[in-house]
């Protein structure tokens, strides 16, 4: 999921060095985007004809309830809890009851009974009635004890993984919302630029009729207006496709129209050092905590494998009524203590221990790798956030300067002291400045969301900065 989001960020960042026309080309589709469960959702509810207003907090809350990735993670917790209960059952009493009534004819000779001459070997028919309850209780079973501990750690790992999945859902839905806002801003900007280009074309026509400018200026203005109309069409289509992806992530009813609430609060940069951020990430990152729980589960699984070669103690007991008929049945019971000592298992116990050792080494290596990865991710997030903050400042100033330049170029063209080449160049500069500003704003916002996720507090950060509760 992080790779998919980073690929989106890099894709948008690549537009910074391109021309305005290239910057507004539709972005290439990412191959992992359609296959990730976090980019899908389970539609819920009935679609209405009236559009609904969706804020970024609404999008995140709905995604947490209906996103496919979150639902799969929750189901994994239920499965792990079922495995824990199943492992626990091996240590709890196993009680069974049965009722049997049979009619028998027995050949005593077949059982080796010596019978005097004249006594028939065939006995019966006669009835046997048996109503009985039996109980089996494990007194000591090292493997069963460690199997239960293993499943408890697996359950804890699944719960941490579910929390990590929720953070990824927050990141995915926030990214999709911000991406849709960026697409909306591009469409609005392209529409405004198209209106400006059309106004400049009309102005060039009027000036040409008055003999102030040459005909080539009219042709250039007409071409620029056509180019801006095409850019607006492409930007509008990308906006609609971004809305479709956002609707899918949120699990909106199929075909439900909605509008975006564009007023986003200003989210400040986190006020903490890299060392404090790393300490917080090691403590709060749910995926890292899940990795540590999997290490503990592998340790207890190894102990369980060793328990195959240890003695086990079990108690079996039953109590019931036995007789020819229910009326003449008498109470009977049996109590049996069983000590089972493995003597030779053909190397089965040793094989399980070797497998458990390999699994334990793998889980420890994964945890160590994740701890190192957290350092690189947090460090990268700090660098990206610093770079995008500076990029946003530069892009904001460049946007202001481009707007002033276009105004001055239009005034000179209207006064007849310059042709519209300068105006067209100024228009292209405005397009590029607007695209860079939108990209910088998007990257800066996503960078803050990525850092919050890297710290293990994406969902809490949303509540803090955006307000509201689930």
C-alpha positions, 0 to 999 in steps of 0.5 A, spaced: 500 500 500 505 504 501 508 503 495 502 504 491 501 511 494 509 513 493 508 511 486 502 516 486 506 521 489 512 520 484 507 521 478 505 527 480 511 530 482 514 528 475 509 534 473 513 539 476 519 539 471 514 538 465 511 543 460 504 545 462 501 541 456 504 535 459 503 537 466 495 536 465 496 530 461 491 524 464 496 520 469 498 513 467 494 508 471 498 504 476 498 496 476 497 495 483 492 500 484 486 496 482 488 490 485 490 492 492 484 491 497 485 498 500 483 501 494 476 497 494 470 497 498 463 494 499 457 498 497 452 499 502 446 503 502 441 505 497 443 510 492 439 517 492 438 522 486 440 528 490 448 529 491 450 528 498 456 532 501 462 528 503 467 532 507 474 528 508 472 526 515 466 523 512 470 519 507 475 517 512 469 514 517 465 511 511 472 508 509 473 505 516 466 502 516 466 499 508 473 499 505 475 492 503 482 492 506 479 494 513 473 488 513 478 483 511 483 485 517 477 485 522 475 478 519 482 475 520 481 477 527 475 473 528 479 467 525 485 468 530 480 468 535 476 462 533 483 458 533 485 461 540 478 458 542 480 451 539 487 451 542 484 452 549 479 447 548 484 442 549 485 444 556 478 444 558 474 438 560 471 435 554 464 432 556 459 428 552 453 424 553 450 418 550 444 414 550 444 407 547 439 401 548 441 394 544 438 387 543 444 382 543 445 375 541 452 373 543 456 366 542 460 365 548 464 360 545 467 365 540 469 369 546 473 363 549 468 361 555 469 354 556 462 351 557 460 344 560 456 339 556 449 341 554 449 348 556 448 352 549 453 357 547 448 361 544 446 366 549 440 371 548 436 375 545 437 380 551 437 387 552 442 392 554 440 399 556 446 404 557 445 412 559 452 415 561 456 421 561 463 421 560 468 427 561 476 427 559 480 432 562 487 434 561 491 434 567 498 436 564 500 437 556 505 441 555 504 441 547 497 444 548 499 449 553 504 452 548 499 451 543 494 456 547 499 461 548 501 461 541 494 462 538 493 468 544 500 471 541 497 470 534 490 473 536 494 479 539 498 480 532 491 480 528 489 485 532 495 489 531 494 488 524 487 490 524 489 497 527 495 497 522 489 496 516 485 502 519 491 506 519 492 504 512 485 505 510 485 512 513 491 514 509 488 511 502 481 514 503 485 521 505 490 520 499 484 519 495 480 525 497 486 530 497 487 527 490 480 528 488 480 535 491 487 536 486 483 534 480 477 538 482 482 544 483 485 542 476 479 542 472 477 549 476 483 552 474 483 549 466 476 552 466 478 559 468 484 559 464 479 557 458 475 563 459 481 567 459 483 564 453 477 565 450 476 573 452 483 574 449 481 571 443 475 575 443 480 581 444 484 579 438 478 579 434 476 586 436 483 589 435 484 585 428 478 589 426 480 595 428 487 594 424 491 594 431 494 587 431 496 582 425 492 576 423 497 572 426 495 574 433 488 572 432 490 565 429 495 564 435 489 566 440 484 561 437 489 556 437 490 557 445 483 558 446 482 551 443 488 548 447 485 550 453 478 547 452 482 541 451 485 541 457 479 543 461 475 537 458 481 532 460 482 535 467 474 534 468 474 527 466 480 526 471 476 529 476 470 524 475 474 518 475 478 520 481 471 521 484 469 514 482 475 511 485 474 515 492 466 512 492 469 505 491 474 506 497 468 509 501 463 504 499 458 508 497 452 505 493 453 504 486 451 510 482 450 515 488 452 522 486 456 526 491 460 533 492 466 535 496 466 539 501 473 543 499 474 547 506 480 543 509 483 545 516 490 547 515 494 542 518 500 544 522 507 540 521 508 535 527 512 539 532 517 533 534 524 531 533 526 525 529 529 521 535 522 523 538 518 520 532 522 514 532 521 512 539 514 514 538 513 509 532 517 503 535 512 504 541 505 505 537 506 502 530 501 497 530 505 493 524 511 493 528 507 490 534 504 485 530 511 483 528 513 482 535 507 478 537 508 473 531 515 472 534 512 471 541 508 466 537 513 462 534 517 462 540 511 458 544 510 454 537 517 452 538 516 450 545 509 446 543 514 442 538 518 440 544 512 438 548 511 432 543 517 428 547 514 430 554 509 426 558 502 428 558 497 426 564 489 425 562 483 423 566 478 420 563 471 418 567 464 416 566 458 415 570 451 412 568 446 407 568 446 400 565 441 395 565 437 390 561 431 395 561 431 403 564 427 400 569 432 395 572 438 399 570 443 401 576 448 406 577 456 405 574 462 409 573 469 408 571 475 413 573 481 412 569 488 416 570 492 416 564 500 417 563 502 417 556 510 417 555 513 418 548 518 413 547 519 413 540 516 417 534 520 416 528 523 423 528 517 426 528 518 431 534 525 432 532 522 434 525 517 439 528 522 442 532 527 444 526 521 447 523 519 451 529 526 453 529 526 455 522 519 459 523 522 463 529 528 465 525 524 468 520 519 471 524 525 475 528 528 477 521 522 480 519 521 484 526 528 486 525 527 488 518 521 492 520 524 496 525 530 498 520 524 500 515 521 504 520 527 508 521 528 509 514 520 511 513 520 516 518 527 519 516 524 519 509 517 522 511 521 528 515 525 529 509 519 529 504 515 534 509 521 539 509 521 539 501 514 539 500 513 545 505 519 549 501 516 547 495 509 549 497 512 556 499 515 557 492 509 555 488 505 559 492 509 565 490 510 563 483 503 563 482 502 570 484 508 572 480 505 569 474 498 572 475 501 579 475 505 577 469 499 575 465 495 581 467 501 586 464 502 582 458 494 583 456 495 590 458 501 591 453 497 587 448 491 591 448 495 597 448 498 595 441 505 595 444 506 588 443 504 582 440 500 576 443 506 571 443 508 574 450 500 573 452 501 566 450 507 565 454 504 568 460 498 564 459 503 558 459 506 560 465 500 561 469 498 554 467 505 551 469 504 555 476 497 553 477 499 546 476 505 546 480 501 549 486 496 544 486 501 539 486 505 542 491 499 543 496 497 535 494 504 533 496 505 537 502 498 534 505 499 527 503 506 528 506 503 529 513 498 523 512 504 519 511 508 521 517 502 520 521 501 513 518 509 512 519 508 514 527 502 509 528 497 514 529 494 516 523 487 515 525 488 519 532 491 524 528 485 525 523 481 526 530 485 531 532 486 535 526 479 534 522 475 534 528 469 529 530 469 522 532 467 515 528 
